[in-house]
Amino acid sequence: MLTETFAAGTQLEAQPSRTIPDYLQDNYWWAYIHPLAVRFFERQWLVNAILCGNFARLRDAVLDELGAPISGRTLQVACVYGDFSVRLADRIAPGGSLDVVDVLPIQLQNLRRKLTTSTPVTLHHCDSTALGFADASYDQAVIFFLLHEQPALVRKQTIAEALRVVKPGGKLVIVDYHRPAQVHPIRYLLRPLLRALEPYALD
Ligand SMILES: C[S@@+](CC[C@H](N)C(=O)[O-])C[C@H]1O[C@@H](n2cnc3c(N)ncnc32)[C@H](O)[C@@H]1O
């Protein structure tokens, strides 16, 4: 099991490449792994542009779904560029907590830099397919634009793990792409783009 917890301000060790999933290394090195990737993509306007101007609407829909404030234990599966986690942390109720997992230390380091809040946020170096948490230990979990980047089997394991750690009666919020409508013009633009950049999003 690959679970390592980083407290605020901790320097993270470089991660051995064997712990990086192949699909991430092969298809997304330019987006998440390369040190210049973080410097390039960590821009709110750019993340919003990639989501066709929908970032804030989708982020706020997740936050509203989780509560205002959000009580109990919350898990975010995988870091996100932009202010998603910062806003999520700001919504955590007194006595509540937020755990964020990611398989890339560089992404956890980047998130740590963005978190200025006093809310208890714990970052975990951990794979979404093998969360090192007890069954039914979270009141809610959120997976924001991760699943389309994962091969089908990995995606299933990620969902199974998230469902395992959320309490019965708790909530799992998933936000991701859906298929464009048959007649939508973007359908024809999107296909070649996805084939080149996000191959697992096609299904
Ligand atoms: C949530 S997704 C994409 C989100 C969105 N496109 C954005 O703006 O960041 C990207 C994150 O997922 C993480 N990730 C990918 N596969 C993972 C896995 N198996 N376990 C944990 N984190 C993973 C990557 O390291 C990266 O930080």
The ligand as an SDF file (V2000), in Angstrom:
LIG
                    3D

 27 29  0  0  0  0  0  0  0  0999 V2000
   -8.1620   15.3370  -10.8230 C   0  0  0  0  0  0  0  0  0  0  0  0
   -7.3240   15.0450  -12.2670 S   0  0  0  0  0  0  0  0  0  0  0  0
   -7.6870   16.4240  -13.3220 C   0  0  0  0  0  0  0  0  0  0  0  0
   -8.3520   17.5980  -12.7550 C   0  0  0  0  0  0  0  0  0  0  0  0
   -8.4780   18.8080  -13.6030 C   0  0  0  0  0  0  0  0  0  0  0  0
   -8.3350   18.5530  -15.0190 N   0  0  0  0  0  0  0  0  0  0  0  0
   -7.5120   19.8810  -13.1670 C   0  0  0  0  0  0  0  0  0  0  0  0
   -7.7460   20.9980  -13.5100 O   0  0  0  0  0  0  0  0  0  0  0  0
   -6.5870   19.6570  -12.4510 O   0  0  0  0  0  0  0  0  0  0  0  0
   -5.6320   15.3450  -12.0560 C   0  0  0  0  0  0  0  0  0  0  0  0
   -5.0020   14.7790  -10.8170 C   0  0  0  0  0  0  0  0  0  0  0  0
   -5.3120   13.4290  -10.6620 O   0  0  0  0  0  0  0  0  0  0  0  0
   -4.1760   12.7820  -10.1200 C   0  0  0  0  0  0  0  0  0  0  0  0
   -4.2900   11.3480  -10.3450 N   0  0  0  0  0  0  0  0  0  0  0  0
   -4.3370   10.6780  -11.5010 C   0  0  0  0  0  0  0  0  0  0  0  0
   -4.4160    9.3470  -11.3000 N   0  0  0  0  0  0  0  0  0  0  0  0
   -4.4460    9.1640   -9.9490 C   0  0  0  0  0  0  0  0  0  0  0  0
   -4.5250    8.0190   -9.1090 C   0  0  0  0  0  0  0  0  0  0  0  0
   -4.5760    6.7800   -9.6140 N   0  0  0  0  0  0  0  0  0  0  0  0
   -4.5320    8.2180   -7.7870 N   0  0  0  0  0  0  0  0  0  0  0  0
   -4.4650    9.4540   -7.2540 C   0  0  0  0  0  0  0  0  0  0  0  0
   -4.3730   10.5810   -8.0030 N   0  0  0  0  0  0  0  0  0  0  0  0
   -4.3660   10.4390   -9.3360 C   0  0  0  0  0  0  0  0  0  0  0  0
   -3.0300   13.4290  -10.8590 C   0  0  0  0  0  0  0  0  0  0  0  0
   -1.7990   13.2330  -10.1910 O   0  0  0  0  0  0  0  0  0  0  0  0
   -3.4720   14.8840  -10.8860 C   0  0  0  0  0  0  0  0  0  0  0  0
   -3.0190   15.6120   -9.7810 O   0  0  0  0  0  0  0  0  0  0  0  0
  1  2  1  0
  2  3  1  0
  2 10  1  0
  3  4  1  0
  4  5  1  0
  5  6  1  0
  5  7  1  0
  7  8  2  0
  7  9  1  0
 10 11  1  0
 11 12  1  0
 11 26  1  0
 12 13  1  0
 13 14  1  0
 13 24  1  0
 14 15  1  0
 14 23  1  0
 15 16  2  0
 16 17  1  0
 17 18  1  0
 17 23  2  0
 18 19  1  0
 18 20  2  0
 20 21  1  0
 21 22  2  0
 22 23  1  0
 24 25  1  0
 24 26  1  0
 26 27  1  0
M  CHG  2   2   1   9  -1
M  END
$$$$
